Amino acid sequence: MLARLRGQDLDSAQHARLKPNLSEELMRLSRAPTEEVLDSLGSSLDGLAAGEAERRLETSGPNLLTRKRQQSIVQELMGR
């Protein structure tokens, strides 16, 4: 399952259909040997090959998490 999903953008309907299967796959992989997990992710103990890393960067963008900045209670009370 993960091998099929790598590099694909899913819309919300596709995500909803795959979510139960993905949960099962993640549970299976949590018990699988390391090499099997790495293989299913297209990786290795040494990490991604340079070409694969470039391809993923192009298709998925940088591996960044964004954090929504929340207003403090003082800012909220001041109307900012």
N, C-alpha and C positions, 0 to 999 in steps of 0.2 A: 504494500500500500504506500509506504513512504517513498519508495523508489518511483512509483507512478506519479506522486504529487510534487516531487522536487522540481523547482523551476516553473511551476504553474501558478498563475493567479486564479483564485477561486472567487466567484461571486457569493453572496450570502446564502442563496438557495442551494448552491453546490456544497457550501460549507456545512449547512444544516443536514444535508443528506449524508455527508461523509463523517460527521462528528461521531456517531456511535461506532462506526468502523474504525475510525482513527483512534478512539479511546481503547478499543480492543487491541489494535495494533501496538499502541504505546505500552499497554500492559504486557503483551507478548514480548516486546523488545526489552522491557525492563528485566525480564528473566533470561534473555538470550545471551549467548557468549558475546564478548566484546567485538570480536572480528565480524560476527553476523550483523551487529548493530552498525558498525562502521561501514560495512559493505552496503547495507540498506540506505545509508545516508550518502553514499558515494565518497566516503572519506577513508582515512587510514590512521594508524597511530602517529604518523608524521604530519597529519593534517591534510588539507586539500592540495592537489597539484595546482601549480600556478595557473594553468589554463582553465581549470575548473573554477578556481577562485575568481578569475576575471569574468568568466561566463556568468557566474552567480551574481557578481557585482553589477554586471550589465542588466541582467534580467530582474533581479530583486532589489537592487540598490544597496547602499551601505548597511551594515549590520548595526543599526543605531536604535536605541530606545529613546523615545521622547517623553518628557514628563510635563504634564499640564501644571502650570504654576497656579496654585490656589491663593486666593486672597486671605490675608490674615483677618481675624475678627475686627481688629482696629480699622483696617482698610475698608472692610465691609460696612462698619458703622459710619465711617466718614464718607461713604458713597463713592469710593474709587474703584 
